[in-house]
Amino acid sequence: MKDWLVYSMLAILAWGLWAFLPKLAVNWLDPKSAFTYEVIGGACTGLLVYLFLRPELGTEIRGIVPSVLTGVAGYLGLLFFMFALRTGKVSVIAPLTAVYPVVSIVLAFIFFREKLNLAQMAGIVLAVCSVILISQE
């Protein structure tokens, strides 16, 4: 099996847990407290990765700025996600928020001039349609 496929499957598993576990947390904690504990968990993970993998940290500002902004955007998304879970169903909120790649695709189209073929465009439309169907109560 290809390395990228194994890592992709592990990412799906991790992100599936990431979308499920906060609902358990906000059943017992307010979203701000749950968010704080998740940030602590993320910081511990980052520290362990640094200690065990020993990455050589680059110093190019053009890479540092988007890296830091990635963390900011990710944690803000998490905070909003937890507020949504406080009163909503994880079975609706997780798939709804899972269409975030559409934002990435639009930005890649605008800034990187990436092209989409007809099958990819159809996939985006079907993904959005699926979220609309899943979100019906």
N, C-alpha and C positions, 0 to 999 in steps of 0.2 A: 504494500500500500504506500502511496506517495506521502512524503512528509507533510506537504501542505494540506492534504486531506485529513490526516490524523490531527494536525493542529486546528483545522477548521471544525472538526467534530468536537474536539475538546472546548473550543471557543463557544460552540452552540450549547454544550452542556453547562459551561460556566455561566453564560449569559442567561440561559433558562433558569438556573438557580438564582441569578442576580435579579431577575424579574419576579420570582416567586417569593423569595425569603423576606423582602421588605414588607409584604402583606402581613406576615407573621409578626414582624417587628412593630408595625403601626397598630396592630391589635392591642398591644400592651404599652406602647410608648407614643408620645406625640411625635409628629414627623421631624421636628427639629432635633429631638434627642436621638431618634433612630438614625438620622442623617449624620449626626456627630459621631456615633459609634461606627457607622460605616466608613466614615473618613479615617477614623483610627484604624480600622481593619485594612483600608487601602494603604495607609502609611506603613503599617507593619509589613504588608505584602511588598511594598516598594523597597523597604529596608532589607527584607530577606532576599529579594531578587538581587539587590546591589551586593549584599555580602556573599552570596553563593555564586552568582554569575560574573561578578567583578567587571561590569562593563567599563570600557574606557570612555569617559564622558567627553563629548565634543565641546568645543567652545565657540562654534560659529553662531552668532546672534540670529542669523536668518533661520536657523534650526531651533534655537532655544525658545524664541518667542512663540512660534506656533505650537511647540511642545507644551509650554506652560499654559497657553490658551486652550489647548486640548483638555488639560486637567480642569481648568476653570469651567469650560463648557460641559464636560462630563459630570462634574459634581453639581453644577446648577441643574442639569437635566435630571440627575438623581433626586435632588431636593424637590423639584416640581413633580417628579414621578411619585415620590412618597406622599406628598400632599394629595395627589390624585387618588392614591390607594387608600388613604384614610377614610374616604367616603364612597369610593367606587369599587367595582369588582375587578380583581386581577385578571379574570378571564376576558374582560373587555379592554382594560387599560394596557395590558402587556402587548396584545396584538396591535392596538391602535398606535401606541408609541413605537412599535417595531417598524413603522414605515419611514422612520428617520432617514434611511438611505436615500429616499427620494430627494431630500434636501442636499445630501452629499452629491448626488448625481447632477442636480441642477447646478450646483457650485462648480463641479468638475467640468460641466459643459461650458459654463461662462468663463472660468479662469484658466482651465487647462486645455480648452477646446477639444475635449474628448467627444467622440461621436457615438451615437447610439444607433444600433441597427433596428429593424422593424420588430424582431423578436424581443429585444430588450425593452423597447417602448411598450409592446404589448404586455410584457411582464410587469412593468410599472403600473399600467392601467389595471391589470388583474389584481395586483397587490393592493392597490387603493380600493378596488371593488370588494375584495375579500375583507378588508378592515371595516368597510361600511356594513357588510353583511354580518360580521361578527359583532359589531357594536349595537345591532338592533336588539332591543329588549322587549 
